[in-house]
Amino acid sequence: MHTYTDKCLSKKITTESESLERKIKRDPESRALAALHKGLKNLPPKRQPHVSLQLVADLSKKLTRATYVALSITDKHDRVEGFITSGLSNSELARLSTPPQGHGPLGSLRLDGRPVHFENVQNHAKAFGFPSNHPEMTAMIGVAIWVSGSVRGALYATDRKGNRGFNLDDEVILSALASHAGRVIETEWY
């Protein structure tokens, strides 16, 4: 039988709490949700859906260390009706004739809902659908945004800083943030 003094018990609880905090910081889903919680607290309570979706895009860029992030919202016929970016300058965005339509390998996740991961999306045999003046992109990871059991958008991150490829942690981060985007789209977009 163990007998703990208040001081000993306090030290044990503190140590276990610090251990849990370290584990949470290593867990990609926990990091994404903690960052989302913090970001949402800084937004006004009454806001347009694009404000919450911009937060998702910005956090995706930060947490995956991507150069660019795009979040697309599609209608029930899979046409892009909303497009939010993080990392593109205003002039880069203005030069795009239309948002990317997500055909070829990019559109596959909208068809089957499975994440996509490309070391070099430009070299993919079926890569097309990039509008004119689209920035050069190589490595890409993307996840579906689900709304009421249907894919109604996608969240993509491209070109991780430091020339390192994307990994499973990045997919988990994007999936957690895409889940929130789906709730925003379902309750505030349509």
N, C-alpha and C positions, 0 to 999 in steps of 0.2 A: 504494500500500500504506500502511495506517495502522499506526502503532506507538503503543501505549498504555503509559503508565507505570502503576504500581499506583495512584497517586493519581488519575490521569485516568480509569482504568478504574473505580475505585471511585465516582467522581463520576458517571460515565455510568450505572452500574448503579443508583445511588441515584436519579438523575433519572428513569430509566425505571421504577423501582419506584414512585416517587411518582406518576408519570403513570398507571400501571396502577391504583393505589389510587383515584385520582380517577375514572377510568373506571368502576371497580367501584361506587363510591358513587353514580354517576349511573344505573347499570343497575338497574332495579327488581327484576328477578329475583335478581340478586346481593345486593342489599340485603335482600331477603326471606330468602334462604337464609343469609346471614351472621347476621341477627337470630335465625333459627330455631336455627342452630348454637349461638349464644351462650346462647339460652334453654334449650335441651335440656341443655347442660352444667350448668346450675344446678338441674336437676330430679334427684330421686333415681333411681338406675338401675332399681330395681324400683318401678313405679308403675302405677296403674290407668289405663286408656285415656282416661278423661275428663280426667285431669291433662294429658296431652299435647294433647288436643283443646282444652282451655281455653287452653293456650299459643298454639295456632293462632288461636283467636278473639281473644285479647288482642293478639297481634302484628298481626293483620289490622286491628284497630281503630287501633292506634298508627301503622302504616305507611301506611294510607290516610287517616288523620286523620278517621275516621268517628265519629259520635256513638254508633251502635249497630252491633254485629255479631252475627249468629246463625249457628250451624253446626248443621245438622240431619242426622241419620243415619236412613236409611229401611231398612225390611226389603225382602225380595224382592217384596212386593206394593205397594211405594211408600207404606207407612204410616210416619209418623214414629215412631221408637222411641227416639230420643235427641235432645236439644235443649240446646245450650250457647250461652250469650250472653256478651257483653262490653259493658258500658256501661249495662245495666239495673241499677237499684238493687234491693236485696232486696225492697223493698215493691212496686216495679213488677212484678217477677217473680212475687211472690205473688198479685198481682191478676189475672194472666192465668189464665183458666179452663183453657185447654189451649194447647200450643204452636201457632203458626200451621201450618196444614196444607199451605200452598204450592200452592193451587189457582190457577186463572186464569193471569195472566202470570208469577207466581212459579213455578208448576209446570211451565211450558214448558221450562225448562232441565233439569228432571228427566226430561222426555220425550225431548228431542233432544240434550241435553248441551251445547248452545251457551250461552255467557254471555248474561245479560240486563242491560240498562242502561235505567233509567227516570229521566227528569228529575222526574216526579211520578207515582209509582206509584198514588196515590189517585185520580188522574184517568183512569186506564186503564179502558177500557170493560168489561174482564173482571176487574177487581180484586175479589176476594172471598176469604174464607177467613181473615181476620184475626179472632182471638178477641176477645171483649168485653174492654174495658179495655186494649187494645193501644195502646202509645204512638203518637202521631202521627208519621208518617214521610213524607218527600217523595222526595228523590233516593235511588235504590237501584241497586246493582250486585251481581250474583251470578254465581257460577260453580258448575259441577257438581263433585261429589266422585265420582271414578271408583274402583271396586273390581273387579278382575278383568274389565275390559271392560264393566261395567255401571255406570250411575249409581246410587249408593247414598247420596246425600246432596247437600247444597248448602251453600255458604258465601256469606252475604250481608253487605254493608256498606251502611249507610244514613246519609244526611244528613252529608255531609262538612263539617267545621268550616270557618268562614269563608265559608259560602254559595257555595262553588265546587263545580261538578259533578265527578263522578268521570270519570276519563280512562283511556286505554289502559294507562298505567303502573299504575294501581290494579288493572286487570284482570289484568295480568301478576303483580303481587304476590299477589293472591288465588289465581290459578291455581297459583303455586308453593307456597303454603301449603296449598291444597286437595290437592295431590299428596301432601304429607306426611300430611295427614289421612286420605287414602285408604289409605295404607300402615298407619297406626295402626288404622284400622277393620278392614282385612283381616286383620292379624296378631293383634290384641288384642281386638277387639269381638265378632266372631262366633265 
